[in-house]
Each structure stands twice: as C-alpha cells, then as structure tokens.
Amino acid sequence: MRPSHYITLAIALLGPACDASAQVVIVSAPKEPSLLTVTREWSRASTLGDLREIHLDSSDIEVRAWGGYGLTSTQAMVLRRESGRWSARRALLVHCSLQVPIPVGDTASASTLRQFMADARKKCGAVHGDVSRGARIVSADTLAVESLAVAEAAIDSAWKRAVGAGLLKLPPRVERKWMMLDGFTYVIEVRQGDRYRAMEIEHLKHPEVAADSIVRKVYAALVNLPGNSRRERF
C-alpha cells in the first residue's frame, strides 16, 4: 500500500481546540517537529486529557511515561497524586481505521471527516486489503485507558526513584548528528501544579550522552510497577 493512499486525520486539523496551556508554565519541552504534538492530540481525544490543559492544584502531580512510536506498540504509564492520594493508569495506543473511496476522502468536509473518525474508532484493529486502487484509509488512532490496582506506597516509591534517577533534570531533547527513522523513543511529560515539562529522547543500546542512560532508568522506574504486565524489556 502506498503512503499517498492514506489520510492521517489529526484532531488539531479539524478545528481549533480549547487550549488552557497559557495558564501553565512550560519549564521545558522539545521544539517542533516533535512526537509530543501527536501525543498531546491522542491524550486530548481520550479520557486522559491534555496534560497542559487539565486542572491540577498546586500540590498535585502527574507524570506520563510514554514509550514506543516505532514498529512496537506505543503505551504510557500515568501516575497521579491528587489531594495527597496516588493512582496509576495505563494507556495503550490502538490503531483504528476506515476505508473510503478516494473521491469521498478528497472532497469530505470537516464534519464528514469527524464522522469518518468516529466510524473508524468503531473498527479498531481492522485489517484492510490492497487499497492501492480506488480507496484510501482514514486513520483515527485512539487510546485505551485502564486503571491499575497498585498500592499508593508503590507508586510514591516509583515517583521518588524516577526523581532520584534524574527525571526533573533531563533535557527536552538530545541533539544528534543523525535522525531516528524507526525505533523506540521515550516521551515523558510531568506536571507539578502549574509547572509543565516534557522530554523526547531516543532509546539507544549504546548511550551517547548521560541523558540516554538517565531516561532509561527514569522510564523503568515509572513503568515497572506491580500489576503492570507491560514492563520494559530491552
């Protein structure tokens, strides 16, 4: 199937979204283009909500450790401390798509595209045959979010281990002399009250700089919780 016969529909392209990020202090974040952009779109369209836009009190914390973005599945561990209580959720990216005739896809209005996306989400996991002639694929990936039964003490310990490993000192990105075309990448978002930071760093078998080793330790601390069957297995 040729890439030209795919329509990737990002919610941001269907109309302006409510952006409350002006009320959040962005301490650091990777510059565009970034995987963080599509990650925020997935979150905004799910029960998670965009981490820059959700309400958090000054003492609340939420950290989202995303991993994947290549041929492997993309998932996140979401840890939140709200009113002094910790909770954990897991989010898994689910591929949803719908096959439509090329003329229909080329002339569809914004409202029709929204309907296509809604229909695509009813067919998550569908496998399409050869669409090289006369058809296109409307993609509307979504997040499946589930709560995890994890003791608060274990979550608090995971947060402290991640901070101790260097979570809040990681750079938003590591400047490379090369570009990763496919492979596992970490995207980590952190909200502490109204302060937000995010980082996007590639997973390397042989680290080039200190941040490459630190981000792996941070991700492992956040993801390897009791009750989470999807653990780091590099």
GIJOFEN-V880170 format. One record per pair of residues at least 12 apart in sequence whose ideal C-beta (glycine too) atoms are under 7 Angstrom apart, sorted by the first residue. I is the first residue (numbers start at 1). J is the second residue. Records with the same first field share a line. If there is no record, write none. Layout:
BEGIN
I: J, J
END
This chain:
BEGIN
1: 130, 131, 132
2: 132
5: 131, 132, 136, 137
6: 136, 137, 139
7: 105, 136, 137, 138, 139
8: 139
9: 113, 117, 138, 139, 140
10: 38, 41
11: 41, 44, 45
12: 41
14: 110, 113, 114
15: 110
17: 44
19: 53
20: 53
21: 52, 53
23: 194
24: 52, 194, 196
25: 194, 195, 196
26: 196
27: 195, 196, 197
28: 172, 197
29: 172, 197, 198
30: 172, 173, 198, 199, 200
34: 200
35: 69, 185, 187, 200
36: 187, 198, 200
39: 66, 187
42: 93, 141, 143
45: 142
46: 142, 143, 145
47: 145
48: 78, 91, 143, 145
51: 64, 189, 191, 196
52: 196
56: 191, 193
57: 193
58: 193
59: 193
60: 81, 82, 193
61: 80, 81, 191, 192
62: 78, 79, 80, 191
63: 79, 159, 190, 222
64: 76, 78, 188, 189
65: 77, 188, 219, 222, 223
66: 186, 187, 188
67: 184, 186, 219
68: 184
69: 185
70: 182, 183, 184
71: 182
72: 184
73: 92, 93
74: 93
75: 90, 91, 92, 93, 230
76: 91
77: 90, 222, 223, 225, 228
78: 91
79: 155, 158, 159, 222
85: 152
86: 152, 155, 156
88: 148, 150, 155, 225
89: 145, 146, 147, 148
90: 146, 148, 228, 230
91: 143, 145
92: 143, 144
93: 141, 143
94: 124, 141, 142, 144
95: 124, 125, 141
96: 120, 121, 123, 124, 140, 141, 142
97: 120, 123, 126, 128, 137, 138, 139
98: 116, 119, 120, 123, 138
99: 128, 131, 135, 137
100: 116, 135, 136, 138
101: 134, 135
102: 134, 135, 136
105: 136, 138
116: 138
117: 138, 140
120: 138, 139, 140
121: 140, 142
124: 142
148: 227, 228
149: 227
150: 225, 226, 227
154: 225, 226
155: 225
158: 221, 222, 225
161: 221
162: 218, 221, 222
165: 214, 217, 218, 221
166: 214, 218
167: 190, 218
170: 199, 211, 214, 215, 218
171: 199, 211
172: 198, 199
173: 199, 200, 201
174: 201, 209, 211, 212
180: 202
183: 202, 203
184: 203
185: 200, 202, 203
186: 201, 203, 215, 219
187: 200
188: 218
201: 215
203: 216, 234
219: 232
220: 232
END
